[in-house]
Amino acid sequence: MTFTSEQCLPWHERDLYGYGNNPPNPKWPNGAKIAVNFVMNHEEGGESSVELGDEVAEAFFHDFGPVSRIPQRRQPLQTQFDYGTRIAVWRLLRLFESKSIPITFYAVAKSFERSPHIAKYVEENGHETCSHGYRWRSYGDCDPELEEHHARLSIESFRKSSPSGKVPSGWFLGRPNVRSAHIVAKVYQEQGEELLYWADSYADDLPYWKPNPADPSKGLVIMPYSFDNNDTKMWFGQMGSNEAYVNHIIDSFTTIREEGLAGRPAYITVAFHSRWMGRPGRFQALKRIVDHMKQFDDVWFATREQIAEHFSKTVPYDPEAFVPGTGRMKTPWTESSKPKVNGFH
């Protein structure tokens, strides 16, 4: 069975209330006032490429800037992606391991498939693999049959590239459609795997719950992504220098930490791409960010999986908190009585 957009739309009913002005306290470990999740996007080898049967080469996010989409291999462009796996990923990993910080890889399954030594290293050194889809592409215009096929290919691929056969517990597509979460949840259920979290959201500074599309009696943690802290902002020209990127992320960190000190802990994501941030001239920007954050002893550096697991225990899922048949929480002004919101309201 495939899903139609109409079947999936109720799950996407907009929730403009959220936690209101009374968010739950996630009680980060050791009394931390802020949780920080570093994400390395690993797409190299899974990008659009004539080599892989695509009509054109990748046009997005490399040092050539936007390029014309012509139907032939673009070797100079491909070598920029190759730099990510040959040099940059190791430079970046050395930084985080020198600071004892576990990170999350948004890994395209095809990329890990072609670089199994990186997949092995990630898992064996305490980092997390989150699925970034089977290919680095837009799923916004993907037909449901192909998308379900890619979801199955992803699971099969990750099982093979993982030393322990582990399938990612979280997904971030970046360019999904309204059916994507339903398709992935359905495939996970059929495969007997746990889908802990979904990260295609930008709606909050805390995780929040939605019903699992494959089984509404169970919850799916939504892990919002701080896209303003993504290094693509440099490529788009929204942050025109290393210092603009550094200052923005340090300011984000400072705001959330100050709110945590005032009794409202939350988290931020800092995201980057190996082929971009791992270049020598940009690497120092990330290093300055890490060095700044490591000055404080009330910060929990964690993977997305660790944050989602912790949240699921401190803020349990309450299926009665949702409007039946939707993914929207009840709100005080639309329901007859003030509901609990994940057990806190």
VEXBAKE-623983 format. One line per 5 residues: number of its first residue (from 1); their letters; for each residue x, y, z of N, C-alpha, C. Coordinates in steps of 0.1 Angstrom, whole numbers, plus 5000, padded with zeros to 4 digits. Atoms other than C-alpha are relative to their C-alpha. Example, Ala and Ser with C-alpha at 12.3 -4.5 7.8 and 13.67 -1.06 7.14 Angstrom:
<sites>
1 = AS = 5009,4988,5000,5123,4955,5078,5009,5012,5000; 4991,4989,5000,5137,4989,5071,4992,5011,5008 $
</sites>
This chain:
<sites>
1 = MTFTS = 5008,4988,5000,5000,5000,5000,5009,5012,5000; 4994,4988,5000,5012,5034,4991,4991,5011,5006; 5008,4989,4994,5001,5067,5008,4997,5011,4990; 5004,4988,5008,4983,5095,4991,5003,5012,5009; 4998,4988,4993,4990,5131,5001,4988,5003,5009 $
6 = EQCLP = 5012,4997,4992,4954,5134,5013,5000,4992,5013; 5000,5009,4988,4959,5105,5037,5010,5005,5011; 4989,4996,4991,4990,5121,5052,4998,5014,5006; 5001,4986,4996,4979,5157,5055,4995,5003,5014; 5004,4998,4986,4961,5154,5089,5011,4999,5010 $
11 = WHERD = 4988,5001,4991,4994,5144,5105,5008,5013,5000; 4992,4987,5001,5008,5177,5093,4992,5012,5004; 5007,4988,4995,4981,5199,5108,5009,5009,5008; 4991,4991,4994,4999,5230,5119,4996,5002,5015; 5002,4997,4986,5004,5235,5156,5007,5013,5003 $
16 = LYGYG = 4995,4986,4997,5009,5272,5163,5002,5003,5015; 4999,4998,4985,5008,5267,5201,5012,4994,5006; 4989,5006,4994,5034,5242,5209,4999,4998,5015; 4999,5000,4985,5045,5244,5245,4995,5014,5006; 5004,4987,4994,5032,5280,5248,5011,5006,5007 $
21 = NNPPN = 4989,4993,4992,5051,5300,5274,5004,4991,5012; 4998,5009,4989,5054,5269,5296,5007,4987,4995; 4994,5013,5005,5079,5244,5280,5004,4991,5011; 4995,5010,4989,5088,5212,5299,5014,5002,5002; 4986,5000,4997,5121,5210,5316,5005,4986,4996 $
26 = PKWPN = 4995,5014,5004,5140,5181,5298,5009,4994,5010; 4991,5005,4989,5163,5178,5328,5012,4993,4993; 4988,5005,5007,5195,5174,5307,5009,4994,5011; 4991,5007,4990,5221,5151,5324,5009,5010,5007; 4991,4993,4991,5242,5165,5352,4997,5015,5001 $
31 = GAKIA = 5005,4987,4998,5221,5196,5354,5004,5010,4989; 4996,4992,5011,5233,5209,5320,4989,5010,4997; 5009,4989,5004,5217,5242,5309,4997,5001,4986; 5002,5000,5015,5220,5236,5272,5005,4987,4995; 4995,5011,5007,5224,5206,5250,5004,5004,4986 $
36 = VNFVM = 4995,4996,5013,5245,5210,5218,5002,4987,4992; 4998,5011,5009,5243,5186,5189,5007,5005,4987; 4993,4997,5012,5269,5189,5161,4996,4989,4990; 5004,5009,5011,5258,5174,5128,5009,5002,4988; 4993,5000,5012,5281,5165,5099,4992,4994,4989 $
41 = NHEEG = 5008,5006,5012,5262,5161,5066,5010,4993,4992; 4991,5008,5008,5278,5133,5047,4993,4995,4988; 5007,5003,5013,5266,5133,5011,5008,4996,4989; 4990,5003,5011,5297,5127,4991,4999,4986,4995; 5002,5013,5007,5293,5099,4966,4985,4996,4998 $
46 = GESSV = 5014,5002,5001,5255,5101,4969,4993,5011,4993; 5006,4988,5006,5250,5134,4952,4996,4997,4985; 5005,5002,5014,5234,5138,4917,5013,4999,4991; 4988,5003,5008,5259,5124,4892,4995,4991,4988; 5002,5008,5012,5257,5111,4856,5006,4986,5002 $
51 = ELGDE = 4993,5013,4997,5280,5083,4869,4990,4991,5007; 5009,5008,4993,5251,5071,4891,4986,4999,4992; 5012,5002,5008,5225,5073,4863,4991,5013,5000; 5008,4987,5000,5212,5109,4870,5002,5007,4987; 4999,4993,5013,5206,5132,4841,5010,5010,5000 $
56 = VAEAF = 4990,4989,5000,5229,5159,4853,5008,4999,5013; 4992,4999,4988,5256,5166,4879,4995,5009,5010; 5005,4992,4989,5250,5181,4913,5003,5015,4997; 4998,4986,5002,5245,5219,4911,5001,5008,5013; 5002,4993,4987,5242,5227,4948,5012,4998,5010 $
61 = FHDFG = 4991,5000,4988,5267,5235,4976,5014,4995,4998; 4986,5003,5002,5302,5234,4964,5007,5014,4996; 4993,4987,5001,5329,5261,4958,4999,5006,4986; 5002,4994,5013,5320,5266,4921,4988,5009,5000; 5012,4993,5000,5288,5282,4931,4990,4993,4990 $
66 = PVSRI = 5009,5007,5010,5257,5275,4909,5006,4998,4987; 4995,5004,5013,5266,5257,4877,4989,4996,4991; 5010,5005,5009,5247,5249,4846,4998,4985,5001; 5003,5014,4998,5230,5216,4847,5000,4994,4986; 4998,5006,5013,5243,5198,4816,5001,4985,5002 $
71 = PQRRQ = 5001,5014,4999,5239,5161,4809,5014,4993,4998; 4987,5007,5001,5276,5150,4814,5007,5000,5013; 4992,5000,4988,5300,5142,4841,5008,5012,5002; 4992,4988,4997,5316,5172,4858,5011,4996,5010; 4989,5006,4992,5349,5158,4870,5005,5011,5010 $
76 = PLQTQ = 4996,4990,4990,5361,5191,4886,4991,5001,5012; 5010,4999,4989,5329,5193,4906,5000,4988,5008; 4999,5013,4992,5331,5156,4916,5011,5000,5010; 4989,5001,4991,5365,5161,4930,4999,5009,5012; 5003,4992,4988,5352,5188,4954,4993,4992,5010 $
81 = FDYGT = 5006,5009,4991,5329,5162,4968,5010,4989,5005; 4990,5010,4996,5358,5137,4969,5008,5005,5011; 4992,4995,4989,5377,5161,4991,4993,4998,5014; 5007,5002,4987,5350,5156,5018,5004,4987,5006; 4997,5013,4995,5358,5119,5021,5015,4997,5001 $
86 = RIAVW = 4986,5002,5000,5395,5120,5014,5007,5007,5011; 4993,4992,4990,5406,5148,5037,4991,5006,5011; 5007,4992,4991,5379,5169,5053,4993,4992,5012; 5006,5007,4989,5360,5143,5073,5009,4996,5011; 4990,5004,4990,5391,5132,5091,5005,5012,5008 $
91 = RLLRL = 4997,4987,4993,5401,5168,5099,4990,5003,5010; 5011,4997,4991,5367,5174,5114,4999,4990,5011; 5001,5010,4989,5366,5141,5133,5011,5002,5010; 4989,4998,4991,5400,5148,5148,4997,5011,5010; 5003,4989,4991,5387,5181,5162,4990,4996,5011 $
96 = FESKS = 5009,5004,4990,5357,5166,5179,5005,4989,5009; 4995,5010,4991,5375,5136,5192,5011,5006,5010; 4991,4993,4991,5402,5159,5207,4993,5007,5011; 5008,4994,4989,5374,5175,5227,4990,4991,5006; 5009,5010,4995,5355,5143,5235,4986,5003,4998 $
101 = IPITF = 5014,4996,5003,5324,5154,5217,4995,4990,4989; 5006,5009,5010,5302,5128,5200,4991,5008,4991; 5008,4992,5010,5285,5140,5168,4991,4991,4993; 5009,5007,5009,5257,5130,5145,5004,5001,4985; 4998,5000,5015,5263,5121,5108,4986,4999,4994 $
106 = YAVAK = 5011,5002,5009,5234,5129,5085,5006,4993,4988; 4993,5008,5010,5246,5101,5063,4990,4996,4989; 5007,5005,5011,5232,5095,5028,5005,4985,4999; 4996,5014,5000,5231,5057,5026,5009,4996,4989; 4991,5003,5011,5247,5056,4992,5015,5005,5003 $
111 = SFERS = 4987,4995,4997,5276,5077,5005,5007,4990,5010; 4994,5009,4991,5283,5053,5034,5003,4987,4993; 4998,5012,5008,5279,5024,5010,5013,5001,4992; 4988,4998,5008,5307,5038,4989,5013,5003,5008; 4988,4998,4991,5329,5047,5019,4997,4993,5013 $
116 = PHIAK = 5003,5008,4988,5323,5018,5043,5010,5002,5011; 4990,4998,4990,5356,5027,5061,4995,5012,5009; 5004,4988,4992,5340,5060,5073,4988,4995,5008; 5012,5006,4993,5307,5042,5083,5005,4992,5012; 4994,5008,4989,5328,5018,5104,5006,5009,5010 $
121 = YVEEN = 4994,4992,4990,5348,5045,5120,4990,5008,5008; 5010,4992,4993,5318,5066,5129,4994,4991,5011; 5006,5008,4990,5301,5037,5147,5009,4996,5011; 4990,5006,4990,5332,5023,5164,5006,5011,5009; 4995,4989,4992,5341,5058,5178,4990,5008,5007 $
126 = GHETC = 5010,4994,4992,5309,5067,5195,4992,5011,4994; 5008,4990,5006,5293,5089,5169,4987,4993,4995; 5013,5005,5004,5257,5085,5155,4998,5001,4985; 5004,4999,5014,5245,5077,5120,4985,5002,5000; 5014,4997,5003,5212,5093,5111,4998,5000,4985 $
131 = SHGYR = 5003,5002,5015,5196,5085,5077,4997,5014,4994; 5002,4988,5008,5198,5114,5052,4994,4995,4987; 5006,5005,5013,5179,5093,5026,5010,4990,4993; 4991,5009,5008,5193,5068,5001,5009,5008,4991; 4992,4991,5008,5205,5095,4978,4998,5015,5005 $
136 = WRSYG = 5001,4986,4997,5212,5132,4983,4992,5007,4989; 5009,4995,5011,5182,5145,4963,4988,5006,5007; 5013,4996,4995,5149,5162,4967,4990,4989,4999; 5012,5009,5000,5121,5139,4978,4987,5007,4999; 5013,4992,5001,5096,5167,4974,4992,4997,4988 $
141 = DCDPE = 5007,5004,5012,5088,5156,4939,5001,4986,4996; 4998,5015,5002,5094,5119,4943,4987,4993,5001; 5012,5007,4999,5066,5095,4936,5001,4990,5011; 5000,5008,4988,5056,5073,4965,5006,4986,4999; 4994,5013,5002,5066,5040,4950,5016,5001,5000 $
146 = LEEHH = 4985,4999,5000,5102,5052,4943,5005,5004,5014; 4996,4996,4987,5104,5068,4977,5000,4988,5010; 5000,5012,4991,5094,5036,4995,5011,4991,4996; 4989,5009,5004,5119,5017,4974,5013,5006,5005; 4988,4994,4994,5146,5042,4985,5001,4997,5015 $
151 = ARLSI = 5000,5003,4986,5135,5037,5021,5005,4986,5003; 4996,5014,4998,5140,5000,5018,5015,4998,4996; 4986,5001,5004,5173,5004,5000,5009,5006,5011; 4992,4994,4989,5185,5027,5028,5002,4991,5012; 4999,5009,4989,5177,5002,5055,5010,4989,4997 $
156 = ESFRK = 4992,5011,5004,5194,4974,5036,5015,5005,4999; 4987,4995,5002,5224,4996,5028,5007,5003,5014; 4994,4997,4987,5229,5008,5064,5003,4987,5008; 4997,5012,4993,5227,4973,5077,5013,4994,4996; 4987,5005,5006,5256,4964,5054,5012,5008,5004 $
161 = SSPSG = 4989,4991,4997,5277,4995,5061,5003,5001,5015; 4998,4999,4986,5273,4993,5099,5007,4987,5005; 4993,5012,4995,5298,4970,5117,4991,4990,5008; 5009,5008,4992,5270,4958,5139,4986,4997,4994; 5013,5002,5007,5242,4958,5114,4989,5010,5004 $
166 = KVPSG = 5010,4990,4994,5225,4988,5131,4994,5009,4989; 5007,4991,5008,5199,5007,5113,4998,5013,5007; 5001,4987,4993,5197,5045,5121,4986,5001,5006; 5013,4998,4993,5170,5053,5146,4993,5013,4997; 5005,4987,5003,5165,5088,5132,5001,5003,4985 $
171 = WFLGR = 5000,4997,5015,5158,5103,5097,4999,5015,4999; 5001,4986,5004,5164,5137,5082,5002,5000,4985; 4999,4999,5014,5157,5141,5045,5004,5014,4995; 4996,4986,5004,5160,5179,5042,4990,5005,4990; 5009,4996,5010,5137,5180,5012,4989,4989,4999 $
176 = PNVRS = 5011,5010,5000,5107,5157,5021,4988,5004,4993; 5014,4996,5004,5071,5156,5010,4991,4996,5011; 5009,5003,4989,5040,5151,5031,4998,4985,5002; 5001,5015,4998,5042,5113,5026,5012,4994,5007; 4987,5006,4997,5078,5109,5036,5000,4993,5014 $
181 = AHIVA = 4999,5006,4987,5074,5103,5074,4991,4987,5000; 5009,5012,5000,5045,5079,5068,5007,4988,4993; 4993,5011,5008,5065,5059,5042,5011,4994,5008; 4989,5005,4992,5096,5056,5064,4995,4993,5012; 5006,5007,4988,5075,5047,5095,4995,4987,4996 $
186 = KVYQE = 5006,5013,5004,5057,5020,5076,5011,4990,4997; 4989,5009,5004,5089,5005,5062,5007,4995,5013; 4993,5004,4988,5105,5005,5096,4991,4990,5008; 5009,5009,4993,5075,4988,5112,5000,4986,4993; 5000,5013,5008,5075,4961,5084,5013,4993,5002 $
191 = QGEEL = 4987,5006,4999,5112,4956,5089,5003,4996,5015; 4998,5003,4986,5109,4953,5127,5011,5009,5006; 4990,4990,4995,5131,4984,5133,4994,5011,5008; 5005,4989,4992,5127,5012,5157,5003,5014,4994; 4998,4986,5005,5121,5047,5143,4998,5009,5012 $
196 = LYWAD = 5000,4992,4987,5129,5069,5174,4996,5014,4997; 5002,4985,5002,5129,5104,5158,5000,5003,4985; 5001,4994,5013,5122,5125,5128,5005,5014,5001; 4994,4987,4998,5142,5156,5122,4997,5011,4990; 5004,4990,5010,5125,5174,5093,4990,5010,5006 $
201 = SYADD = 5008,4990,4994,5112,5202,5115,5009,5011,5005; 4992,4988,4995,5124,5237,5125,4991,5008,5010; 5011,4994,4992,5095,5244,5149,5003,5004,5014; 4999,4998,4986,5110,5245,5183,5015,5000,5004; 4987,5001,4995,5141,5247,5205,5001,4987,5009 $
206 = LPYWK = 5001,5013,4992,5130,5214,5223,4995,4989,4991; 5008,5011,5007,5120,5180,5210,4986,5001,5004; 5014,5001,4996,5083,5174,5209,4995,4987,4993; 5005,5013,5004,5061,5144,5202,4989,5002,4989; 5011,5002,5009,5038,5134,5173,4997,4985,5000 $
211 = PNPAD = 5003,5015,5001,5020,5101,5169,5008,4994,4989; 4993,5007,5010,5040,5076,5150,4990,4997,4988; 5010,5002,5011,5023,5075,5115,4997,4986,4997; 5003,5014,5002,5025,5037,5114,4992,4994,5011; 5007,5005,4988,5010,5033,5149,4998,5011,5010 $
216 = PSKGL = 5002,4988,4992,4995,5063,5166,5000,4998,5015; 4999,5003,4985,4995,5045,5200,5014,5002,5005; 4986,4998,4997,5032,5050,5199,5004,5014,4995; 4996,4987,5004,5050,5083,5197,5013,5000,4991; 4988,4997,5008,5076,5097,5173,5006,5013,5005 $
221 = VIMPY = 4994,4988,4996,5100,5122,5187,5004,5009,4988; 4996,4990,5011,5104,5153,5165,5011,5008,5005; 4987,4993,4996,5139,5167,5167,5002,5012,4991; 4998,4988,5008,5138,5203,5154,5015,5002,4997; 4987,4998,5005,5168,5213,5134,5002,5016,4999 $
226 = SFDNN = 4997,4985,5001,5185,5248,5138,5006,5003,4987; 4995,4999,5014,5188,5254,5101,5008,5013,4999; 4993,4987,5000,5200,5290,5108,5015,4998,5004; 4987,5003,4996,5231,5273,5122,5007,4991,4990; 4994,5009,5010,5239,5254,5090,5009,5008,4991 $
231 = DTKMW = 4990,4993,5008,5270,5263,5070,4995,5002,4985; 5006,4996,5013,5248,5264,5038,4997,5015,4999; 5002,4986,5000,5241,5299,5049,5012,5008,4994; 4988,4993,5006,5276,5308,5038,4999,4999,4985; 5001,5002,5014,5270,5293,5004,4990,5008,4994 $
236 = FGQMG = 5011,4992,5005,5237,5311,5000,5004,5015,5001; 4997,4986,4999,5255,5344,5009,4993,5007,5012; 5007,4994,4989,5234,5349,5040,5009,5003,5012; 4989,4997,4991,5265,5348,5061,5013,5001,4992; 4990,4998,5010,5293,5363,5041,5014,4998,5004 $
241 = SNEAY = 4986,5002,4995,5323,5354,5062,5000,4989,5011; 4998,5009,4989,5337,5329,5087,4995,5006,5013; 5004,4993,4988,5332,5355,5114,4985,5001,5002; 5015,4999,4999,5295,5360,5106,4994,4987,5004; 5005,5014,4996,5290,5322,5109,5003,4998,5015 $
246 = VNHII = 4996,5002,4986,5310,5321,5142,4991,5008,5009; 5008,4991,4991,5292,5351,5157,4986,4995,5001; 5014,5004,4999,5258,5338,5148,4998,4988,5009; 5002,5012,4992,5263,5304,5163,5003,5002,5015; 4998,4997,4986,5279,5317,5195,4989,5008,5006 $
251 = DSFTT = 5012,4993,4994,5250,5341,5199,4988,4991,5002; 5010,5010,4998,5226,5312,5194,5002,4992,5013; 4996,5008,4988,5245,5292,5221,4998,5009,5012; 5002,4991,4989,5245,5322,5244,4986,5002,5004; 5014,4998,4997,5208,5328,5241,4994,4988,5007 $
256 = IREEG = 5006,5012,4994,5198,5292,5248,5006,4997,5013; 4994,5003,4987,5223,5288,5276,4995,5010,5011; 5005,4991,4990,5211,5320,5293,4985,4997,5004; 5013,5005,4996,5175,5307,5291,5000,4988,5008; 4998,5011,4992,5187,5275,5305,5004,5003,5015 $
261 = LAGRP = 4996,4995,4987,5203,5293,5334,4988,5006,5008; 5012,4995,4994,5169,5309,5340,4989,4990,5002; 5010,5011,4997,5152,5275,5342,4993,4995,4988; 5007,5005,5012,5142,5268,5306,5011,4994,4990; 4989,5006,5008,5169,5244,5292,4994,4996,4986 $
266 = AYITV = 5003,5004,5014,5168,5236,5254,5012,4995,4993; 4988,5005,5007,5192,5226,5227,5001,5007,4987; 4997,4995,5013,5208,5238,5195,5007,4990,4992; 4992,5008,5010,5221,5221,5164,5010,5009,4993; 4990,4993,5008,5253,5232,5147,5003,4990,4988 $
271 = AFHSR = 4999,5009,5011,5254,5217,5112,5010,5005,4989; 4990,4996,5010,5281,5216,5085,5002,4988,4991; 4997,5010,5010,5293,5197,5055,5015,4998,4999; 4985,5003,5000,5327,5180,5053,5007,5007,4989; 4993,4994,5012,5335,5192,5018,5001,5015,5001 $
276 = WMGRP = 5001,4985,4999,5327,5228,5029,5008,5004,5012; 4994,4995,4987,5336,5233,5066,5014,4993,5002; 4987,5006,4998,5365,5209,5063,5012,5005,4992; 4990,4993,5007,5384,5232,5040,5009,5008,5010; 4992,4993,4990,5414,5247,5058,4996,5014,5004 $
281 = GRFQA = 5004,4986,4997,5401,5283,5055,4988,5001,5008; 5013,5000,4992,5367,5274,5071,5001,4992,5013; 4998,5009,4988,5379,5248,5096,5002,5008,5012; 4997,4992,4988,5392,5275,5120,4987,5006,5005; 5012,4994,4995,5357,5290,5122,4993,4990,5009 $
286 = LKRIV = 5006,5010,4992,5343,5257,5135,5008,4997,5013; 4991,5002,4989,5373,5253,5158,4997,5011,5011; 5002,4989,4990,5366,5287,5174,4986,4998,5007; 5013,5003,4994,5329,5277,5179,5002,4989,5011; 4998,5011,4990,5339,5244,5197,5008,5005,5012 $
291 = DHMKQ = 4992,4996,4989,5366,5261,5218,4992,5009,5009; 5008,4991,4992,5341,5288,5229,4991,4991,5009; 5010,5008,4992,5315,5262,5240,5007,4991,5011; 4994,5009,4990,5340,5240,5258,5005,5007,5012; 4996,4993,4988,5348,5268,5282,4990,4998,5012 $
296 = FDDVW = 5011,5000,4991,5315,5261,5300,4998,4985,5005; 5001,5014,4994,5309,5231,5324,4985,4996,5001; 5014,5003,4999,5271,5232,5321,4994,4997,4986; 5004,5004,5014,5269,5220,5284,5000,4985,4999; 5001,5014,5003,5257,5186,5274,5002,4998,4985 $
301 = FATRE = 4998,5003,5014,5273,5176,5240,4995,4986,4997; 5007,5013,5002,5252,5148,5226,4996,4998,4986; 5005,5003,5013,5241,5131,5195,4985,5002,5000; 5014,4999,5001,5206,5135,5182,4993,4988,5007; 5006,5012,4995,5198,5100,5192,5000,5000,5016 $
306 = QIAEH = 4999,4999,4985,5210,5106,5228,4990,5010,5005; 5009,4990,4995,5189,5137,5231,4985,4995,4999; 5013,5005,5002,5158,5120,5217,4997,4989,5010; 5002,5010,4990,5162,5090,5240,4998,5006,5014; 5001,4994,4987,5167,5112,5270,4986,5007,5001 $
311 = FSKTV = 5013,4992,5000,5136,5134,5261,4989,4990,5002; 5011,5009,5000,5115,5103,5256,4997,4994,5014; 5001,5005,4987,5122,5093,5292,4995,5011,5010; 5004,4989,4991,5118,5127,5309,4987,5007,4996; 5013,4995,5005,5088,5138,5288,4993,4989,4992 $
316 = PYDPE = 5006,5011,5007,5068,5107,5281,4989,5004,4990; 5010,4998,5010,5045,5104,5251,4986,4998,5006; 5014,5001,4996,5008,5110,5258,4991,5000,4988; 5009,5000,5013,4985,5099,5229,4987,5008,5002; 5012,4993,4998,4956,5116,5246,5002,5015,4998 $
321 = AFVPG = 4997,4986,5002,4973,5150,5241,4997,5005,4986; 5001,4996,5014,4965,5150,5204,4985,5000,4995; 5013,5000,5006,4934,5158,5184,4999,4987,4992; 5001,5013,5007,4922,5124,5172,5001,5001,4985; 4999,5001,5014,4932,5115,5137,5010,5010,4994 $
326 = TGRMK = 4991,4989,5005,4958,5143,5134,5013,4998,5008; 4988,4999,4993,4993,5151,5145,5001,5012,5008; 5000,4987,4994,4983,5183,5162,4996,4998,5015; 5003,5000,4986,4983,5187,5200,4987,5008,5003; 5012,4992,4996,4951,5199,5217,5005,5013,5006 $
331 = TPWTE = 4996,4987,4995,4952,5236,5227,4989,5005,5009; 5011,4996,4990,4933,5253,5256,4988,5007,4993; 5011,4992,5005,4912,5275,5233,4992,4992,4989; 5008,5008,5009,4901,5247,5209,4994,4988,5006; 5006,5012,4993,4892,5220,5234,4992,5004,5012 $
336 = SSKPK = 5009,4996,4990,4866,5220,5261,5007,5001,5014; 4992,4998,4988,4892,5216,5289,5014,5000,4997; 4986,4998,5003,4928,5225,5292,5007,4986,5001; 4994,5013,5001,4948,5194,5281,5014,5000,5007; 4986,5002,4997,4980,5180,5293,5008,5001,4987 $
341 = VNGFH = 4991,5000,5012,5008,5186,5268,5012,4992,5004; 4989,5009,4997,5031,5156,5271,5002,4999,5016; 5000,5002,4986,5022,5154,5308,5004,5012,5008; 4995,4988,4992,5033,5190,5317,4989,5011,5001; 5010,4990,5000,5002,5212,5309,4987,4995,5006 $
</sites>
